[in-house]
């Protein structure tokens, strides 16, 4: 036996193993909704080495064509009927990025069809459908993740862990806001549903659910009640038939009589200070600016303390961890309960603004 032939034979099993590793089957994935948010999620899926975009669904042909072009290397099938996605036995993973009023219905159906589900926030607009979603997720053996991607930001994970360890003492109050410089485009591709509160839920439910989830996370609880006021003061009847507030103020009460005040508007001048998003967490030993620097300011004075250094976060960490939970059995970034609590917190605040009275969490009839 020649040296060359012997070397070839000895290396053959390794080479075969390497080839098998490279050719490991990818998880067939479908996207339901490929608009603004869905197209962003699609980019994240395309970047996952263990995923294959097998099917795309949207009711708007231009969106569907654009998404099919973006995922052309996988040659995905396309459809305008989301139920055909669930009927496709090849599909193992479904991303749901439809308008919010469809989230719970689609997620429940996908779980019952045996699919792993990544559902964009909010997971639902009504307590009753969220209760049904929780039951479906509990009964399913599949992975369910809500798109509360702030939970996958390492900087927040580190800072909140230190807060939970007592670095600022006992939390006594939280002040948070989400201010924007302008309304969403009235003639944009999502304008046909976003400004209808029955379909989108409004800014508090559709967008501030991220901020409210961060507040729940740092407080390690959900609110027990809320009261507040909302209005359409700036964009009156813009666009025509608008039913979502353009501003609002809510006070939430958490266990232990901890107060959290939250404001939102979409007309904060760009050059005016104190705009944007922040969450200020006040404790008996100091306070933390959680969203802007994760820095603690001691209540007795002294030098500020950085709880978690700013870093370059992986842009699709939430999606990456979702697939790791499916293919490697690793823990999912969040479960259905976290996504449901976030949505219910936003719904609680919205109901308080609409009714202009105190609304209790207990009215939902959901124990978490």
N, C-alpha and C positions, 0 to 999 in steps of 0.2 A: 504493500500500500504506500503510495507516494505521500509526502508531507502535505502537498496541496489538497489531495483527496481526503486525507485524515482530518485536516483542518476544516474542510467543508462539512464532513459528516458530523464532527463534534459541534460545530456552530449551527447546524441545521435546526435542532430543537429550539435554540434561542431565537433564531431568525423566524421560525414559524410562530413562536409565542409572541414575538414583537409584531408580526403581521396581524395576528388575531387581535392584539390590543388595539392596533390602529384601526381595525375594521369592526370594532365593537358596535353593535347596533345602536342607532340614535333613537331617542324617544320621539315618536310621532306627535306633533303638537299642532293644535288648531287655534286660531285667533277669531273670536267673535267680537266684531267692532274694530275697525282699523282707521278710526278718525285721528284726531289730534293725540289723545292719550294712547290709543291702541297702536298707532304707528310707532310711538316711542317704545312701547313694550315690545313690539315686533323687532326693533333694532336690538334690544336686549336678548331676545330669544335667538336671533341670528348669530349672535356672538357666543352662544353657549356651545361648546364642542360636543356635548352629549344630546343636543336637540336637533330635530328636523322639522321644518315648517311644512306640514303635510296638507293643511287646509286653511283657507281664509274665508271669512264671512262678513259681509256688510251689505246694507240695502242700497248704498250709493255706489254706482258703477265706477265713478272716477276714483273714489277711495280704494275700491277693490283692485282696480288696474294698477294704481300706484304701489299698493302693498305687494301685489304679485310680482311687479318689477323688482322691488326691493329684495324679495325672497326668491328670485328666479333660479338661483343655484339648486334649490330644493324642488322646483317645479310643482308648487302646491296646487291642489284643486281649489276652485272658487265656487261660492254659492251665496245667494241672498237669503237663504232660509236657515236660521240657526239650528233648527231641529235636525236638519240633515247632517250637521256636524256631529251631533250626539248619536245619530243612527250609524255613523261610520265606525265600524268595529276596529279599524286600524288606529284610530285616534286614542291616545292614552292621556294626553294633557290638553286642557282647555283653558285659554286665557279669556276672561270676560271683560270687555271694555266698551260695553254698550252704554246708552244713557242710563243713569242710576235707577230709574223706575223699573228697569228690566233685570237688574243685577240679581236680586234674590231668586226670582223665578228661574232664571237661566242657571244659576249656581246649584239650586236644589235639583233641577232636572239633570245637570251634568253629573252630580254626585250619584244620583240614582242610576245613571247610565254607566257607572263604574269608572268615571274619569277623575284624574287628579285635577284640581281646580285652583287657578289663580284668579281671584275676583277683585276687580278694582274697587276702590273705596267710592262711596260708602257701600257696605254690603247690602243695604236695603234702605227704604224710605219710611217704612211703617213697622212699628213694633211687632205686629202679628206675623208679618212675613219673615222678620229677623228671628222670631221664635221658631218658625218652621225650618229656617236655614240651620239654626243651631241643632235642632233635632236630626236633620238630615246629615250634618257633618258628624255628629256623635254616632249615628248608625252606620256610617261609611267607614271602610278601611282605607280609603284613599286620602291623599294629602290635600288639605285645604289651606290656602294662604290668602289673606286679604292684602290689598296693595297699600298698607300702612308702612311705606318703605323707610320712614324715619327710624323705625325700630332696628334697621340694619346699619345705621351710621355708627361707626365705632366710637367716634368722639362723644356722642350722646350716651352710648352704652357705658363708657368709662366714667363720665361725669355723674350720671345718675346712680351708678353703683356706689360712688363715694358719698353722694347725698344720702342714699339709703343706709350707708354705714355710719351716718351721723356727723359728717364734717361740718354741716351748717346747723347742727342741733335739730330740734323739733321744728318741722315746717309749720308756719302759722298763717301764711297767706301766699297767694299767687296772683300776679297781674300779667295779663297776656293780651296781645292784639295781633290782628292781621289786617294791615291797611295796604291798599293798592292805589296806584296813581290814576287808574281808569277802569271803566267797565270792560267786560269782555266784548269783542267786536260784535256789534249788533247784526251785521250782515255776514258774520263768519259761518263756517260750515256747521257749527254746533248751535247756531242761533235759533234753529227751529225747535229746540227742546230746552236749552239752558235757561231761558228766561221764564219758562213755565214751571212754577214751583211744584206742580204735581209730577213733573217728569224729571226735574233736576234736583229739587230739594232746596235750592237757593245757595248762596255763597257759604253760609255757615255749615250746611250739611255736605255740600259737594266739595268744598275746598278746605274750610277750616277744620274739618274732621281730622286732618293731619295734626294741626296745632293742639286740638283738644285731646287727641290721643297722647301727645307728648306730655300734656298736663296730667292725664290719668296715670301715665307711666311714672312720672316723678313723684306723684302723690301715692302711688301704689294702691289706688282705689278708684271707684267711680262716684260721681256726685249723687247725693241723696235727693236734691231738689234744685230748682232754678227759678229765677224770675228775671224779667227783662222787657225791653222795648225794641221794636224794629220799625223801620219806615222806608218809604221811597221818597227821598227828599231832593235828590239831585237829578236823577234820570227819570223824571216823571213821565210815565207812558212812553218811555224809550227803552226798547222798541215798543211798538204799539201792542197793547195787551199784556205788558209786563206784569208779573205777579210775584217776583222775588224782591226782597229788600235790597237797597243799596247801602244801608248802614244799620247798625244795631249795637246794643249794649246789654250784656247779660251778667248776672251774678249767680254763680253756682255755689252750693254748699256741699262740702265733703264731710265724711265722718270725722268726728273730733271738732266740729264747728269751724273747720278750715274754710275760708272764703277764697274763691277764685273769680276775679272779674275779667271779662273778655269784651273787647270792642272790635268792630270790623267796619270798614268802609271801602269804597272804591273811587274816592275822589281826593286822596291825600296828595297835595302838590309835591312833585318830585324833589324840589329844592328845600322843602320845609323839613326841619329836623323831626326826630321821633317818629318817622314813618316806618314802613316795612313790617317785619314780623319780629316779635320778641316774646320771651317768657321769663319773667322775673320771679324767682322763687325765694321767699323770705323765710329765714329760720331764726331760732333763738341765738345762734352764734354768728350769723352772717347771711348774706344774700348772694344768689347766683344769677347771672345773666346767661341763661341756658342756651339760647340760640345764637348768641353773638360773642363767641370767645370762650364759652363755658368757664367763666371766671368767677371766683368767690371773692366777695368784698366783706371782710370781717366787720361785725357790727361795732366793735370797740375801737375801730381804726386799725392802722397798720397797712402793710403792703398787700395788694390783691394777690390771690393765689389762683393760678391756672389749674383747673381740675383735670383737663384733658387737652393735650396739645392739638392744634389744628393740623390736619393732614389731608392728603389727597385721597378721598374716599373712592372706592370702586363704584362706578356709576350704576351698575346693575347688580349690586351685591344681593339685593332682595331676591332677584330672579335666580341668581347663581345658587343661593342657599336653598331656594325652592326645588331646583333640580337635584341638588345634593341630597335633599330629603327623600326624593323619589328614587334616585339611582343608587344611593349609598346608605340609605336608612338613617341619615343624620337628622338631628332635630330641625323641624321647620322653623323659619324665622319668627312666625307667630301662628297662633291657632285661630279657630273660628270665634272663640270667646273674645279675644282681643279686638278683632275686627268688629264684632257685634257691639261690644261696649263702646267703642269709638263712635260708631254710627248712632247708637242710642243716646250718647252724651250730646251729640249735635242735634238730634231730634228733640231731646229734652229742652235744649236752649231755644230751638225754633218754636216749639209749642208754647214756651213761656212768653216769647215775643208776640206771637199771634194772639194769645189769650190775655196778655198783659196781666198776668197773675202768677202766683206760685204754682209750679207743676212739680209733683213728686215722682221720683223714679218708681215708686211702688205701684203707680198707676199703670205701668207697662205690663205688670204681671210676669216679669222675667227675673229669675234669681240667678245671679252669676257670682 
